[in-house]
């Protein structure tokens, strides 16, 4: 994944998600967001996510379209949307589920 692609990934949930192996090979800090565009909770969280991520524009943010049979979400044991997972060098270090306040997302990022 290149930095050019990150701006696209920030905007929409992508169905062509990276593999588990690709995620574990990511370098640095990454926010992995699982959800679906039709999900009411995801839509409610979107303004807070956008506000928080705007302050961390250099941070890679990957939005993954999750659902039944989606391997990446199952590998991370995602059961509720949206779920934001902070990764460092491909390993989970923290997560937040159904955030509605930008400050909660900022706390996740700063952990």
Buried (B, 14 or more C-beta within 10 A) or exposed (E): EEEEEBEEBBEEBBEEBBEBEEBBEBEEBBBBBBBBEEBEBBEEBBEBBBBBBEEBEEBBBBBBBBBEEBEBBEEBEBEEBBBBBBBBEBEBEBBBBBBEEBEBBBBBBEE
